[in-house]
């Protein structure tokens, strides 16, 4: 909106040098697994918003922000990014899902399929998928692109969601009602 106010509505926003350090003294560091969760979520949030023209991850190479270690072996960030690209290449964002409790996601459309990407910003959350009056077959792809086929019954399905993005793919996901299952507090007697 500030580009419109500046009378530059055709301008693009570029997010440059996004990254988190794994090693080094001059930057706060994070665990390699968190690094792997952060990279695809950064791209999902920026591309799903349809506001950023480009996102540049700082140091795709072997450095302290890199997606490969110093020996050239892939870190989880590279593997999770490969999963993201394989699911969403050529896809267009359709809907954002902010379900509360840190449960986030987007639905994208790619050719004749809907792709839903879901993750949790904090702990394990449960997403409830309710197809509207029908059983729905969907493929579930984990963080690294491994595939499983699910039947989502018309009475719904609870899907555990963590910081690792999961992708659901089906021609009819836009017909699925998505909600967060509230956690139940159990008090010992």
N, C-alpha and C positions, 0 to 999 in steps of 0.2 A: 504494500500500500504506500510506503514512503517513496517508491519509484514513481507512482502515479502523481503523488504530491509534488515531486520534483519535475513533473512534466516529461518523464522518461518511461512511459508505460511499456515500450517494446524492449527495454533493457533486460538483461539476464542477471540473476544472482548466482555467483560461483562461491562455493564453500571450499576454501583452500587450506591445506596443511592440517587436516583433522587427523588426530591419532592419539594414542596413549603409549607411554614408554614402558618397555618391559625391563630395561636395564638402564644404568647410568646414575650419575650423582646429581645432575642439575635439574632433573625432572622427577616428579612423583611417579612411582612405578606401580604396576598392577600385575596380577597373576596372568599367565598365558591363556587360561580358559576364559577369563573375563575379557581379555583382548579379542579372543575369537568370537565372543558374543556381541561385543560392541561394534565391530566392523559391519556386519550385515544389517544390524539395527540402524546404524547411522545412515546407510544407503536407503533402507526402507523408509525411514522418516523423511529424508530429504526428497526422494523421488516420489513417494506416496503423497507428499504435500503438493506436488506439481508446481512448486515455487522455485526450486533450485535447478538451474540448467546443468550444472556439473558439481560433483563432489570429488575432491582430490585427497585421497588418503596419503598422509605424509610418510614417505619412505616405504615403498612397496618392497624394497630390497632386503638386505641382510642386516640393517642397522638396528638400533635399539627400539625403533617403532615398527620394524619390518615384519612381513608375513612369512618369512623364512628365517630359520636360525642361521648362525654364522657358518655352518657346514652346508647350507643350501637346502636343508630339509624343511618341508612345509610345517608351519605352525597351524594350530586350529583356525586362526583367522583366514588363512588361505583356503583351507578346506571348506569352511563355512561360507566364504565368499563364492567359491565354486558352486556350492549348493544353491545360493541365491541366484546366481547368473543362470544356472540350468533351469530354474523354475520360472524366472521372471523376465528373461530376455524377450524383448518385443511386447511386453505387457504394459497395459495402461491402468493407472489407479482409478478405481471406481468408488470406493468407500473406505473411510477410516473407521476403526473400531477402538473406542476408548471405553472399556467396560468397567473401570474402577478397580481398586486394589492393585494397580500396577499392570493389569492385563490389557495388552495393546495388540493392535493388528491392522491389517489392510486387506481389502479384497481388490484384486487386479483382474483385468480381462485380457486374455491372450488368445487370439484367433477364436476358436469355438469353445474355449474353456474359461472357467473362473478359477483363480488361484487365490486362496486365503492364506496369509502369513500371520501367525500368532506367536506372541512371546509374553513373558512376565518380566516386569522390571525388578521384582523383588523375589519372593519365595515361589513355591509351587502354587499355582492357581488352577482352577478347573473351569473350562469353558463349556457351556451347554450348547449343543448344536441341535436345533429342532427344525427338521424339514417340514414344510407346510403340507400336511396330509398325504405324505408319500414316503416310501423308503428310498434312500438315495445312496448310490455307490460312489465312493470317493477314494482317491489315492492319497495316502499320507506320506510325505517325505520328511525325514528327520533333518537335523542340522547339517548333516554331511551329504544329503541326497539319497540315502537309502529309502527304498519304497516298500509300502505295505498297502494292501487294498482293504478298505473298511466298508461295511454296510451301515449307514446311519439310519436306524429305524425311525418310523414316523413319530414314535413316542420320545425320541431324542437320544442323545449320546453325550456322556461327560468325557471330556478330553483333558488329560493333565497337561499343563503348559508351564515351562520353566524359562530361564533366561536364554535357552537355546531355541531359536526359531524353528517352528514346525510349519510345513506347507501342506494345505489340503487342496486337491485339484479335482474338479468335476465340472461338467457343463452347466450345472444348475445351482451352484453355491449361493448365488444372489437370492435364491428362494429360501435360504436357511435363516431362521431366526437365531441370532447369536446372543448369549447372555453369560454373565459370570455367576457361578454358584457360590453363594456366601458360605464361608467356613462355619463349621459348627463348633462351638466352644463346649468342651466336655470337662466338667468339674469332678475330680475324684471324690468319692464319698467317704 
